[in-house]
Amino acid sequence: MKIVFKFLKYAFIALIIAVFVLFFFRCSMMDDPDVMTQILPSEAMKEVYRQNGDIEAFTQLMVEGTITQDGRFYTTGLIIVPETNELIITVRYNDSTLKALGEEYELSEVFPGEEYFEYYLLDSEGNKYSPDETVTHRKWRYSYRRMRFSGVDIEKYTDLAVCMRYLGEDDPEAKPFGSVFAYHVDWSRKDYKLTSTDKALLSE
């Protein structure tokens, strides 16, 4: 009887440890890579930094961790630089998003890691902006796109949205496969403080 009790005791302890390990592993996989949240400097930003030793930028907490209603896309790492009219943001999606894409467009197969979307920024007046620079990353089941958009006069618009359009879509008037807010005039702003990595990138 004692042997059975000891076995159950150690089995229970092992189960608890396994649950905690799985939980922390899951959390680490969900963390966004640093490269997907740091600044993506342009020559205009570097010039401002060289002259002033700093850059005035802000983010909006309402945009951080925003997920589309259908759960297909998630945004993080928003940085808006009004002085140079630039916006930086990261879009993340799970492999399940590609599965939904395949079902909607009747694709025989989709391959995680390959590019299926055209990304653009849409302002409240209907103007579209293509990214000047895009950095891609893949972690576990997640695909990341960190993008910088230029020529965006943030004070002129009430809102901005990042749109994801399927590259195989033939109808130019079709709605994007997904879209998520990147800025809204009514949401509070929070000053963005440059990190040591940001400063190093701006000094290159």
N, C-alpha and C positions, 0 to 999 in steps of 0.2 A: 504493500500500500504506500509506504514511504517513497519507493522508487517511482511509482506512478505520479505521486504528488510532486516530486522533484522534477520529473519530466515535464509535467504540465506547467510548473512554475517557470522553468527555463524556456519552454516553448512560448509562453506568454511574453517573457522579457524579450526574446528574439523577435517576436512579432511587433512589439512596440518599437524596438530599434529599427526594424525594417520600414515601418510606417514613417518614422522621423527621417530616415535617410532618403526615402522616396519623396517626402515633402520638401526637404531642402534641395534635392536634385531638381525637382520640378520648379522651385522658386528660382534657382540659378539659371535654368533654361529660359525662364520668362524674363529675366533681366535683359534690358537692351544693351548691346555692346557699346563701349565708350565711343567708338568711331562713328556711331550712329546718333550721337547727341552733341558732339563737339562742333565748333564752328567750321564752316566750309568757306574759306576766305576767297574773295575776289581781289583783283588788282585795285579796285576802288577802295575796298575795306583796308587793304594793306597801306595804301597811301594815307588814308585818314589816321591809321594807327601810327604810321611813321611821323606824322605831323603833330599828333596830339598825345601819343603814348597811351591812348585808350579809344574805345568805340562806345558810343551810346546806343544801346540796344535793349529790347524788352521781349518778354514772352507773355503768354496768357495761360493761366493755370487751367482754364476751361478747355483749352485745346489739348493739354497734356493728357495722354491716356484716353482720348476720345475714340469710341468705337462706333462704327456705323450701325444703324438699327438692325441690319441683317447679320451683324457680327463678322463681316467679311474683311474689313480693313480697320486699322488702328493707327493713330498718329502720336508722335512724340517728338521731343527735341526741337520745339519751335523757337526760332530766333528771328526777330524782325529788326532791321537796321534802317530806320527812317532816313538817316543822313545820306545813305547811298541808294535808297529805294530798293532794298533787297530783302528777301524772305527766305529762310532756310527751314526745312521741315523734313521729318522722316515718316514714311508710310511703311507699315508692316502688315503682312498677311500670312495666314496659315496655309498649309497644303490643302486643307478642306475648302479654301476659297477657290483653288484651281479645280477641285472636284466639282464645285458648284458651277464654275465657268464651263467645264466640259459638258455638264448636263444641260445648261442653258443653250449652248451653241452646238450641241450634239457632236462633240469632238470624240473621236474614237479613243484618244489617249492624251493625257497631259503629263508633262515632265517637270517636276519640281526643280527650280534652279534656272529654267529657261524663262525668257521674257515673253509675256503675253499681253502686256499693257502699255499703252501710251499714256504718259502722265502730263497733266497741264493744270495750271492755276486759273481759276475763273473768278473774275471780280463781279461786283454787284451790278455793273453796267453791261455785262456780257462779254467783256474783253478776255481773251485767252493769252496765257503766257506759257511758253515752253521752258523747261529747266535749262539753265546755262551749263550746269554741271550736275552729274548724278553719280553717287557712290553706291555700289551694291554690296550686299553682305548676306550670308546665309548662316543660320544657327539653328540646329536641330530641325524642327519642322517649319521654321519661320524664314520668310524672305523679307529683306529690308531694302528700301530705296531712300537714300538721303539726297535731297535735291536743293539746289539754290536757284531762285527765280529773281530776275532783275527787271528794272523798269517799273516797279510796283510802287506807286505813290500811295502809301497806306492811308493818308489823311483824306483822300478823295472818295473812298469807298466805305460802305456800311459793313460789308462782309467780303470774305474771300474763301474759296473752297478748292481743295485739291480733288481733281477728278481722275478716275482710272478708266480708260476706254480700251476695250478689247481690240487688239491690233488687226484681228480678222473681220471686224465689223465693216460692212460695205456701205451702210447708210450713214452719210455724214450728219444727218439730223437726229440720229438715234441717241437716246440717253446713255450716259456713261454707265459702265458696269457697276461702278461705285463712286461715291463722292463723300467728302467729309470736310467740315469747317476747318479753316486754317487761321481765321481771324474774324472777330466781330466787334464792331464799334462799341457795343454796350457792355462787353466783358472787360473786367478790370485788367490793368497792365501791371506787370512786375518787372522791375529792372533786371536785365541779364548781366551777370558779373562774369567777366572773362576768366577762364581757368588758366592754369600755367600752360596747358597744352594748346589752348586757343592762342595765347600770346606767342608761343613758339611758332605756330602755323602762320600767324600774321606777320611774323618777323622774317619769314623765309624770302 
